[in-house]
Amino acid sequence: MISREWIAVDACGNTNTCTQLITIVSQCVTSQICGSFNAQNPGGGYVWCNAHISCNPGRKCTIYCQNAAVTLTCNNGKTYTYPVPNCQVDFNPSCSSGSCSFNGSSWTTTLPCAGDDEIFLSGCGIPWQPEFANCHSVCWTGSFCCDTAGINCNWRWGAACYSCSLSNCETISVKPCHNTPCGYPGGDHAGTPENCKPYCQGGACGGGGGNYTGPWSGIGSCSFNCQ
């Protein structure tokens, strides 16, 4: 935000001042990454679809992803679309460790301004259907915004299968980022539902039962310029 002060002076020397506030708003970017499901979920249950950003802003800012959805186009010709909760990632200079919370409708992840190579963005649990096996197109689409211009980030998504219910995001205890100081075991990727790890199994994007987020997709980029 830019503040300008204007002073008006008349012929008699009387003055008056006013302050003009100019707000710089960053441009929103719609981004999509597509992949595929190449394996059956052997025990039914849920598929955990999750996404993260890689970002090191070095300053205070907030990144948003809104109106996101996962669309599955399966071999039986059917298309399934699931909304993904809105989310925000807050980079805060007073923050010393990463945290993540879900308020019933949206995710908030808070991190120091140095960022990380993986920062949890959003996720949702989708009940598994047999038709999902070998879906030839699985696309995650969302609208990314930032309240500060000049920030550049990358993002990716993954999917992993669980034999338990993932319908209640408030209880699964998602790991907020990848490296220290992000809590939980250092080897777990950002987006790992820590309370559900014993129930992870192969399926969805592939990988074994220890791949708690699923293999990562290709990389999408978001550059936030001013408008």
Residue frames relative to the residue before (quaternion, step in Angstrom):
aa qw qx qy qz dx dy dz
M 1.0000 0.0000 0.0000 0.0000 0.00 0.00 0.00
I 0.1971 -0.7739 0.5952 0.0898 3.57 -0.97 0.93
S 0.1720 -0.7810 0.5954 0.0769 3.58 -0.91 0.97
R 0.0349 -0.7836 0.6202 -0.0063 3.56 -0.90 1.04
E 0.1940 -0.7766 0.5907 0.1014 3.56 -0.96 0.89
W 0.1536 -0.7915 0.5897 0.0461 3.54 -0.81 1.12
I 0.1218 -0.7786 0.6136 0.0499 3.59 -1.05 0.87
A 0.1393 -0.7817 0.6053 0.0564 3.56 -0.85 1.06
V 0.0711 -0.7937 0.6041 0.0049 3.59 -0.90 0.96
D 0.2461 -0.7767 0.5585 0.1557 3.61 -0.81 0.98
A 0.7485 -0.4168 0.2770 0.4349 3.58 -1.34 0.02
C 0.6857 0.4697 -0.2843 0.4778 3.61 1.17 -0.49
G 0.5861 -0.6051 0.3667 0.3948 3.57 1.22 0.03
N 0.4526 0.6669 -0.4728 0.3562 3.59 1.22 0.15
T 0.1515 -0.8062 0.5692 0.0557 3.57 -1.00 0.82
N 0.0208 -0.7565 0.6527 0.0358 3.49 -1.29 0.45
T 0.1842 -0.7968 0.5695 0.0824 3.56 -1.03 0.73
C 0.0013 -0.7641 0.6440 0.0384 3.52 -1.29 0.42
T 0.3269 -0.7436 0.5571 0.1727 3.55 -1.19 0.60
Q 0.1792 -0.7707 0.6065 0.0780 3.55 -0.88 1.01
L 0.1502 -0.7817 0.6017 0.0656 3.56 -0.79 1.05
I 0.1152 -0.7867 0.6058 0.0302 3.57 -0.75 1.10
T 0.1540 -0.8037 0.5719 0.0574 3.56 -0.56 1.17
I 0.2377 -0.7552 0.5977 0.1263 3.55 -0.87 1.02
V 0.1127 -0.8077 0.5784 0.0198 3.55 -0.59 1.16
S 0.3819 -0.7316 0.5110 0.2406 3.57 -0.83 0.94
Q 0.5274 -0.6375 0.4733 0.3022 3.53 -1.22 0.59
C 0.3797 -0.7028 0.5513 0.2408 3.57 -1.03 0.80
V 0.1911 -0.7793 0.5934 0.0637 3.53 -1.10 0.82
T 0.2368 -0.7435 0.6069 0.1512 3.58 -0.88 0.95
S 0.0062 -0.8130 0.5792 -0.0585 3.55 -0.73 1.09
Q 0.0738 -0.7935 0.6040 0.0127 3.55 -1.09 0.77
I 0.0418 -0.7604 0.6476 0.0269 3.55 -1.09 0.80
C 0.1448 -0.8013 0.5783 0.0499 3.57 -0.85 1.02
G 0.0062 0.7675 -0.6409 0.0153 3.52 -1.19 0.70
S 0.3861 -0.7022 0.5298 0.2778 3.57 -1.06 -0.69
F 0.3595 -0.6492 0.6100 0.2777 3.52 -1.36 0.29
N 0.0924 -0.8442 0.5277 0.0154 3.57 -0.73 1.00
A 0.7573 0.3082 -0.1912 0.5430 3.58 1.18 0.30
Q 0.5100 -0.6303 0.4980 0.3075 3.53 -1.26 0.51
N 0.4077 -0.6408 0.5798 0.2948 3.55 -1.25 0.48
P 0.3558 -0.8055 0.4207 0.2182 3.60 -0.16 1.22
G 0.8002 0.2930 -0.1574 0.4990 3.59 1.06 -0.56
G 0.5613 -0.5779 0.4080 0.4295 3.57 1.19 0.30
G 0.4214 0.7305 -0.4795 0.2426 3.58 -0.90 -0.86
Y 0.6554 -0.4986 0.4114 0.3907 3.53 -1.06 -0.87
V 0.2704 -0.6895 0.6333 0.2246 3.51 -1.35 0.30
W 0.2713 -0.7617 0.5744 0.1276 3.56 -0.87 1.06
C 0.1030 -0.7821 0.6144 0.0142 3.56 -0.45 1.29
N 0.0922 0.8132 -0.5617 0.1211 3.57 -0.63 1.11
A 0.1439 -0.7855 0.5986 0.0623 3.55 -1.17 0.62
H 0.0937 -0.7805 0.6150 0.0626 3.55 -1.23 0.55
I 0.2991 -0.7092 0.5993 0.2201 3.54 -1.33 0.30
S 0.2464 -0.6994 0.6434 0.1901 3.53 -1.33 0.42
C 0.2166 0.7961 -0.5184 0.2248 3.56 -0.42 1.20
N 0.0220 -0.7668 0.6415 -0.0038 3.54 -1.13 0.78
P 0.0781 -0.8584 0.5053 0.0420 3.61 0.41 1.19
G 0.2888 -0.7912 0.4938 0.2162 3.58 1.08 -0.68
R 0.7644 0.2168 -0.1486 0.5887 3.58 1.26 0.18
K 0.6603 -0.5142 0.3747 0.3990 3.53 -1.30 0.31
C 0.2916 0.7274 -0.5886 0.1984 3.57 -0.91 0.93
T 0.2406 -0.7424 0.6030 0.1657 3.55 -1.33 0.20
I 0.1709 -0.7643 0.6173 0.0740 3.53 -0.95 0.99
Y 0.1571 -0.7950 0.5839 0.0476 3.56 -0.93 0.97
C 0.0492 -0.7380 0.6674 0.0861 3.54 -1.27 0.49
Q 0.0014 -0.8300 0.5527 -0.0754 3.55 -0.55 1.21
N 0.8378 0.2070 -0.1652 0.4775 3.51 -1.36 0.46
A 0.3040 0.7666 -0.5085 0.2477 3.57 1.03 0.78
A 0.0135 -0.7853 0.6190 -0.0068 3.54 -1.26 0.52
V 0.2723 -0.7054 0.6277 0.1848 3.52 -1.30 0.53
T 0.0797 -0.8021 0.5919 0.0046 3.57 -0.73 1.10
L 0.1339 -0.7933 0.5929 0.0343 3.55 -0.77 1.12
T 0.0931 -0.7633 0.6381 0.0388 3.56 -0.82 1.04
C 0.1406 -0.8608 0.4889 0.0163 3.53 -0.25 1.32
N 0.6928 -0.5203 0.3262 0.3780 3.53 -1.29 0.37
N 0.6299 0.5261 -0.3460 0.4547 3.58 1.20 -0.32
G 0.5911 -0.6045 0.3476 0.4055 3.58 1.31 0.14
K 0.5904 0.5773 -0.3689 0.4266 3.57 1.24 -0.11
T 0.2244 -0.7521 0.6068 0.1253 3.53 -1.24 0.65
Y 0.1096 -0.7854 0.6088 0.0241 3.55 -0.91 0.98
T 0.0655 -0.7992 0.5973 0.0136 3.59 -0.84 0.98
Y 0.0688 -0.7983 0.5983 -0.0075 3.55 -0.86 1.05
P 0.3966 -0.7130 0.5184 0.2561 3.62 -0.80 0.95
V 0.2659 -0.7340 0.6061 0.1523 3.54 -1.17 0.70
P 0.5388 -0.6411 0.4197 0.3499 3.64 -0.85 0.85
N 0.5341 -0.5881 0.5010 0.3432 3.55 -1.15 0.67
C 0.0512 -0.8164 0.5751 -0.0041 3.57 -1.11 0.56
Q 0.0850 -0.7619 0.6355 0.0923 3.51 -1.37 0.22
V 0.2031 -0.7369 0.6331 0.1220 3.52 -1.23 0.67
D 0.1586 -0.8035 0.5721 0.0435 3.55 -0.58 1.22
F 0.1466 -0.7528 0.6366 0.0812 3.58 -0.81 1.05
N 0.0119 -0.8408 0.5338 -0.0893 3.53 -0.37 1.32
P 0.4252 -0.7301 0.4670 0.2609 3.64 -0.66 1.02
S 0.6812 0.4723 -0.3008 0.4716 3.61 1.14 -0.43
C 0.5408 0.6188 -0.3969 0.4087 3.58 1.31 -0.02
S 0.2062 -0.8024 0.5515 0.0980 3.59 -0.91 0.92
S 0.7941 0.0996 -0.0634 0.5962 3.60 1.22 -0.31
G 0.5692 -0.6279 0.4210 0.3233 3.55 -1.17 0.59
S 0.0004 -0.7781 0.6281 0.0023 3.55 -1.18 0.61
C 0.1212 -0.7834 0.6085 0.0379 3.54 -1.24 0.53
S 0.0413 0.8029 -0.5925 0.0518 3.57 -0.96 0.86
F 0.1995 -0.7454 0.6248 0.1189 3.53 -1.30 0.51
N 0.2348 -0.8244 0.5048 0.1020 3.59 -0.66 1.10
G 0.7070 -0.4238 0.2605 0.5027 3.58 1.24 0.30
S 0.8112 0.1327 -0.0742 0.5646 3.58 1.20 -0.46
S 0.8126 0.1161 -0.0515 0.5688 3.62 1.14 -0.44
W 0.4096 -0.6961 0.5443 0.2268 3.54 -1.32 0.55
T 0.0489 -0.7542 0.6524 0.0562 3.54 -1.26 0.63
T 0.0496 -0.7714 0.6344 0.0043 3.56 -0.83 1.06
T 0.1177 -0.7963 0.5927 0.0292 3.56 -0.87 1.00
L 0.0083 0.8147 -0.5716 0.0971 3.54 -0.88 1.03
P 0.5695 -0.5422 0.4639 0.4081 3.61 -1.19 0.33
C 0.6510 -0.5676 0.3466 0.3658 3.59 -1.17 0.57
A 0.5643 0.6043 -0.3926 0.4029 3.61 1.19 -0.34
G 0.3509 -0.7757 0.4664 0.2402 3.58 1.22 -0.34
D 0.2784 -0.7344 0.5918 0.1815 3.56 -1.26 -0.48
D 0.6019 -0.5638 0.4119 0.3875 3.57 -1.27 0.22
E 0.7681 0.1093 -0.0982 0.6232 3.60 1.26 -0.35
I 0.0406 0.7783 -0.6220 0.0760 3.57 -0.69 1.14
F 0.4552 -0.7076 0.4619 0.2807 3.58 -0.59 1.12
L 0.2326 -0.7819 0.5709 0.0932 3.53 -0.93 1.02
S 0.7354 -0.2904 0.2385 0.5639 3.58 0.57 -1.16
G 0.0072 0.7968 -0.6042 0.0048 3.53 -1.28 0.30
C 0.0372 -0.7834 0.6197 0.0307 3.54 -1.28 0.37
G 0.3772 -0.6997 0.5608 0.2316 3.53 -1.21 0.58
I 0.1089 -0.7970 0.5936 0.0223 3.57 -0.82 1.05
P 0.4519 -0.6793 0.4939 0.3008 3.63 -0.72 0.96
W 0.4344 -0.7237 0.4767 0.2454 3.56 -0.78 1.02
Q 0.0851 -0.7566 0.6459 0.0566 3.54 -1.12 0.77
P 0.5937 -0.5979 0.3884 0.3731 3.62 -0.98 0.74
E 0.6047 0.5852 -0.3528 0.4091 3.59 1.12 -0.63
F 0.5733 0.6206 -0.3796 0.3770 3.60 1.19 -0.45
A 0.5510 0.6188 -0.4077 0.3838 3.61 1.12 -0.53
N 0.8513 0.0601 -0.0851 0.5142 3.54 -0.90 1.01
C 0.2072 0.7456 -0.5907 0.2286 3.58 0.96 0.86
H 0.3649 -0.7880 0.4552 0.1969 3.58 -0.57 1.13
S 0.7902 0.1425 -0.1064 0.5864 3.59 1.22 -0.23
V 0.0608 0.7560 -0.6470 0.0786 3.54 -0.77 1.14
C 0.0183 -0.8359 0.5454 -0.0596 3.58 -0.42 1.26
W 0.1734 -0.7395 0.6439 0.0923 3.55 -1.03 0.92
T 0.0111 -0.8013 0.5960 -0.0517 3.56 -0.73 1.15
G 0.1428 0.7959 -0.5805 0.0955 3.58 -0.98 0.79
S 0.4065 -0.6774 0.5576 0.2548 3.53 -1.33 0.36
F 0.1506 -0.8131 0.5614 0.0313 3.57 -0.53 1.25
C 0.0062 0.7826 -0.6212 0.0401 3.55 -0.98 0.96
C 0.1081 -0.7680 0.6256 0.0843 3.55 -1.30 0.36
D 0.4279 -0.7168 0.4857 0.2591 3.57 -1.00 0.76
T 0.7156 0.3514 -0.2269 0.5594 3.58 1.30 0.07
A 0.3913 -0.7281 0.5114 0.2350 3.58 -0.83 0.96
G 0.7631 0.4122 -0.2819 0.4104 3.52 -1.28 0.44
I 0.5301 0.6083 -0.4170 0.4184 3.61 1.23 0.29
N 0.0940 -0.7953 0.5986 0.0197 3.57 -0.93 0.94
C 0.0365 0.8033 -0.5895 0.0761 3.57 -0.84 1.01
N 0.2569 -0.7035 0.6287 0.2093 3.53 -1.37 0.25
W 0.0923 -0.7980 0.5917 0.0677 3.57 -1.19 0.41
R 0.0656 -0.7710 0.6330 0.0222 3.54 -1.30 0.53
W 0.1841 -0.7656 0.5985 0.1476 3.58 -1.25 0.28
G 0.0971 -0.7749 0.6214 0.0638 3.51 -1.34 0.33
A 0.1680 -0.7725 0.6015 0.1149 3.57 -1.29 0.14
A 0.0149 -0.7899 0.6123 -0.0306 3.54 -0.97 0.92
C 0.4065 -0.7328 0.5008 0.2167 3.55 -1.13 0.66
Y 0.0878 -0.7810 0.6182 0.0138 3.54 -1.11 0.82
S 0.4208 -0.7110 0.5088 0.2419 3.55 -1.09 0.73
C 0.6422 0.4919 -0.3229 0.4913 3.60 1.30 -0.06
S 0.6021 -0.5399 0.4335 0.3976 3.57 -1.31 0.08
L 0.1163 -0.7725 0.6214 0.0602 3.55 -1.07 0.84
S 0.3117 0.7944 -0.4692 0.2273 3.55 1.17 0.59
N 0.7353 0.3589 -0.2128 0.5340 3.61 1.17 -0.50
C 0.2311 -0.8231 0.5055 0.1162 3.58 -0.06 1.29
E 0.5924 0.5993 -0.3672 0.3937 3.60 1.17 -0.39
T 0.7464 0.4252 -0.2170 0.4636 3.60 1.15 -0.43
I 0.6102 0.6163 -0.3534 0.3506 3.61 1.18 -0.23
S 0.3197 -0.8018 0.4646 0.1977 3.62 1.29 -0.11
V 0.0091 -0.8412 0.5385 -0.0471 3.56 0.43 1.28
K 0.4352 -0.6768 0.5286 0.2703 3.57 -1.01 0.86
P 0.4131 -0.7742 0.4220 0.2277 3.63 -0.59 1.10
C 0.8067 -0.0077 0.0355 0.5899 3.61 1.04 -0.64
H 0.6626 -0.5725 0.3482 0.3345 3.55 -1.29 0.09
N 0.8166 0.2627 -0.0915 0.5058 3.54 0.70 -1.15
T 0.6724 -0.4382 0.3889 0.4524 3.53 -1.35 0.06
P 0.6432 -0.1987 -0.7375 -0.0533 1.67 -1.96 1.54
C 0.2261 0.8169 -0.4978 0.1834 3.58 0.40 1.16
G 0.5150 -0.6817 0.4120 0.3169 3.59 1.20 0.27
Y 0.7596 0.3528 -0.2849 0.4663 3.55 -1.34 0.14
P 0.7078 -0.4443 0.3009 0.4595 3.60 -1.19 0.16
G 0.5466 -0.6767 0.3909 0.3010 3.56 -0.85 1.01
G 0.6649 0.5375 -0.3142 0.4127 3.59 1.09 -0.57
D 0.5670 0.6048 -0.3928 0.3981 3.58 1.18 -0.36
H 0.4464 -0.6918 0.5016 0.2656 3.55 -1.00 0.86
A 0.6029 -0.5150 0.4517 0.4090 3.57 -1.26 0.37
G 0.7415 0.3661 -0.2894 0.4821 3.56 -0.93 0.92
T 0.4573 0.6769 -0.4575 0.3514 3.59 1.25 -0.03
P 0.2904 -0.7311 0.5828 0.2036 3.64 -0.79 0.93
E 0.2914 -0.8387 0.4302 0.1629 3.53 0.21 1.34
N 0.6815 0.4983 -0.3024 0.4425 3.61 0.95 -0.76
C 0.7236 0.4355 -0.2347 0.4813 3.59 1.24 -0.31
K 0.3465 0.7916 -0.4621 0.1995 3.60 1.25 -0.02
P 0.6492 0.5270 -0.3573 0.4161 3.67 0.87 -0.71
Y 0.7073 0.4689 -0.2546 0.4637 3.61 1.19 -0.45
C 0.4478 0.6950 -0.4574 0.3274 3.59 1.26 0.10
Q 0.0234 0.7913 -0.6095 0.0419 3.56 -1.05 0.80
G 0.6609 -0.5083 0.3604 0.4182 3.58 -1.23 0.26
G 0.4453 0.6842 -0.5020 0.2856 3.55 -1.21 0.45
A 0.7379 0.3967 -0.3130 0.4474 3.56 -1.37 -0.09
C 0.8385 -0.0729 0.0623 0.5364 3.62 -0.52 -1.12
G 0.6262 -0.5236 0.3489 0.4604 3.57 1.24 -0.01
G 0.5440 0.5970 -0.4653 0.3621 3.54 -1.30 -0.06
G 0.5305 -0.6565 0.4471 0.2960 3.52 -1.21 0.48
G 0.7581 -0.4090 0.2778 0.4251 3.51 -1.33 -0.14
G 0.6587 0.5033 -0.3215 0.4577 3.59 1.21 -0.22
N 0.5777 0.5611 -0.3825 0.4528 3.57 1.27 0.02
Y 0.1711 -0.8801 0.4364 0.0753 3.52 0.36 1.35
T 0.7324 0.3616 -0.2379 0.5255 3.61 1.18 -0.34
G 0.4682 -0.6292 0.4654 0.4104 3.57 1.21 -0.41
P 0.6142 -0.5379 0.4050 0.4116 3.61 -1.18 0.39
W 0.4991 -0.6787 0.4538 0.2903 3.55 -1.07 0.71
S 0.5221 -0.6304 0.4936 0.2937 3.51 -1.24 0.65
G 0.6782 -0.3718 0.3860 0.5028 3.51 -1.29 -0.44
I 0.5529 -0.6375 0.4457 0.2989 3.56 -1.31 0.24
G 0.1425 -0.7483 0.6424 0.0837 3.54 -1.07 0.88
S 0.2393 -0.7846 0.5579 0.1260 3.58 -1.08 0.66
C 0.1003 -0.7707 0.6276 0.0461 3.54 -1.21 0.67
S 0.0190 -0.7781 0.6274 -0.0227 3.56 -0.71 1.12
F 0.1900 -0.8168 0.5404 0.0692 3.55 -0.58 1.15
N 0.0528 -0.8041 0.5917 -0.0234 3.54 -0.44 1.28
C 0.5551 -0.6200 0.4321 0.3475 3.57 -1.19 0.41
Q 0.1005 -0.7734 0.6206 0.0808 3.54 -1.26 0.44
